[in-house]
Amino acid sequence: MKTVKIIVEKHADGYVAYPVGVEGVVVGQGDTFEEAMQDVRSALKFHVETFGPQVLEPETPALDAFVAEATI
């Protein structure tokens, strides 16, 4: 088992979740936070089963995740 950091975004029409520091693109979504987390866990499990456990150990792993804002 490996712990993966997950970013969850709340939008007007639901939630979107994606892991940080994983090789490839994995996204989950749902009407609630819990549904999005369940969906991204399922997608991540499928991703690892399909491409192998090495996708969880990229060359430069993410040490932390932050949320910031920028005015443009």
Secondary structure as the mmCIF struct_conf table of DSSP 4:
data_model
#
loop_
_struct_conf.conf_type_id
_struct_conf.id
_struct_conf.beg_label_comp_id
_struct_conf.beg_label_asym_id
_struct_conf.beg_label_seq_id
_struct_conf.end_label_comp_id
_struct_conf.end_label_asym_id
_struct_conf.end_label_seq_id
STRN STRN1 ILE A 6 HIS A 11
TURN_TY1_P TURN_TY1_P1 ALA A 12 ASP A 13
STRN STRN2 GLY A 14 PRO A 19
BEND BEND1 VAL A 20 GLY A 21
BEND BEND2 GLU A 23 GLY A 24
STRN STRN3 GLY A 28 GLY A 30
BEND BEND3 ASP A 31 THR A 32
HELX_RH_AL_P HELX_RH_AL_P1 PHE A 33 PHE A 51
HELX_RH_3T_P HELX_RH_3T_P1 PRO A 53 LEU A 56
BEND BEND4 GLU A 57 GLU A 57
BEND BEND5 GLU A 59 THR A 60
#
